[in-house]
Every structure is written in C-alpha cells, then in structure tokens.
C-alpha cells in the first residue's frame, strides 16, 4: 500500500513557494517604480514587454499556489473533521 503524502509537508512547500513568488513580485514592483513614467510605456515595462510578461506570469503562478493552499487547507480540515484528528 502506497504511503499517503504528508499534507503538512505539502502545505509547507506551498507556503515556501508563495513566499518566494511574493518576494519576486515585490522586487519587480520596486524595479518598475524606479522607472520614469515615459520609460514604462516602452521597453521591458511596456504592455507587451518582457518585464510585464514576467510579472503577469508570476502573479498567475501566485494565484494558482494560493488556490492550492486553500484547497489543501480545506482538505486537511475535512479530514480532521472525519476522524477527529489532524492529518
């Protein structure tokens, strides 16, 4: 019989990933804020620029990770309700 993955370990890994993504996003926001407004209309921070696309990718990944955290937390709570002990 295969061992069930430890949900608390999974949750810790998701939280670690979320923290890394949040830090990367904050760094990108700070970088963008340092750019002159005219510079944000062209180049990396333009609508289809590389930095803008990376920012969007990171925020989408962050959204997915946060949903995974919510789903896993709900699963852990439901399992605890079923057997009276946390998983």
C-alpha positions as CSV (number, residue, x, y, z in Angstrom):
1,X,0.0,0.0,0.0
2,X,1.4,3.4,-1.0
3,X,2.0,5.9,1.8
4,X,-0.2,8.9,1.6
5,X,1.7,12.2,1.1
6,X,2.0,14.2,4.3
7,X,-0.3,17.1,3.8
8,X,1.5,19.3,6.3
9,X,4.7,18.9,4.2
10,X,2.8,19.8,1.1
11,X,1.4,22.8,2.8
12,X,4.8,23.9,4.0
13,X,6.2,23.6,0.4
14,X,3.3,25.6,-1.0
15,X,3.8,28.3,1.6
16,X,7.5,28.4,0.7
17,X,6.7,28.8,-3.0
18,X,4.2,31.5,-2.2
19,X,6.8,33.4,-0.1
20,X,9.3,33.2,-3.0
21,X,6.8,34.4,-5.5
22,X,5.7,37.3,-3.3
23,X,9.3,38.4,-2.9
24,X,10.0,38.3,-6.6
25,X,6.8,40.3,-7.3
26,X,7.7,42.9,-4.7
27,X,11.2,43.2,-6.3
28,X,9.6,43.7,-9.7
29,X,7.2,46.3,-8.5
30,X,10.1,48.2,-6.9
31,X,12.0,48.0,-10.1
32,X,9.1,49.3,-12.1
33,X,8.5,52.1,-9.7
34,X,12.1,53.3,-10.3
35,X,11.5,53.6,-14.0
36,X,10.4,57.0,-15.3
37,X,6.8,57.1,-16.4
38,X,7.7,57.6,-20.0
39,X,10.1,54.6,-19.7
40,X,7.2,52.4,-18.6
41,X,5.4,52.9,-21.9
42,X,8.3,51.4,-23.8
43,X,10.8,48.6,-23.4
44,X,10.6,46.0,-20.7
45,X,7.7,47.5,-18.8
46,X,5.5,48.3,-21.9
47,X,2.2,46.5,-22.3
48,X,3.9,43.5,-24.0
49,X,7.4,44.0,-22.6
50,X,9.4,41.2,-21.1
51,X,9.2,42.5,-17.5
52,X,5.4,43.0,-17.8
53,X,5.0,39.4,-19.1
54,X,7.2,38.0,-16.3
55,X,5.2,40.0,-13.8
56,X,2.0,38.6,-15.1
57,X,3.4,35.1,-15.2
58,X,4.5,35.4,-11.5
59,X,1.1,36.8,-10.4
60,X,-0.7,34.0,-12.2
61,X,1.6,31.4,-10.6
62,X,1.0,33.1,-7.2
63,X,-2.8,32.9,-7.7
64,X,-2.5,29.1,-8.5
65,X,-0.4,28.5,-5.5
66,X,-2.8,30.4,-3.2
67,X,-5.7,28.3,-4.6
68,X,-3.7,25.1,-3.9
69,X,-3.1,26.3,-0.3
70,X,-6.9,27.0,0.1
71,X,-7.8,23.6,-1.3
72,X,-5.2,21.7,0.7
73,X,-6.2,23.5,3.9
74,X,-9.9,22.7,3.3
75,X,-8.9,19.0,2.6
76,X,-7.0,18.9,5.9
77,X,-9.8,20.4,7.8
78,X,-12.3,18.0,6.3
79,X,-10.1,15.0,7.1
80,X,-9.7,16.2,10.7
81,X,-13.5,16.5,11.0
82,X,-13.9,13.0,9.7
83,X,-11.6,11.2,12.1
84,X,-11.3,13.8,14.9
85,X,-7.5,14.3,14.4
86,X,-5.5,16.5,12.1
87,X,-3.8,15.0,9.0
